[in-house]
Amino acid sequence: MDINLALLQLGLNASEYRLSQSPPPHTITEWRGPGTQPTDAELQAAYDAWVAIPENAASLEATP
């Protein structure tokens, strides 16, 4: 799961956060918000919803 894409789907992509590493798999190591940090289940559900959009899935397939 790409956390950046999940946060985009949740509308939280403007939040301040740090990831354990840039490419997935990664985890959120620091969250400064605004708002509360989404749970792993919320992130996974948002990522799954993002990937379910055909245009988004196609963009992932085009990435080397």
Secondary structure, 3 states (H helix, E strand, C coil): CCHHHHHHHHCCCCCEEEECCCCCCCCEEEEEECCCCCCHHHHHHHHHHHHCCHHHHHHHHCCC
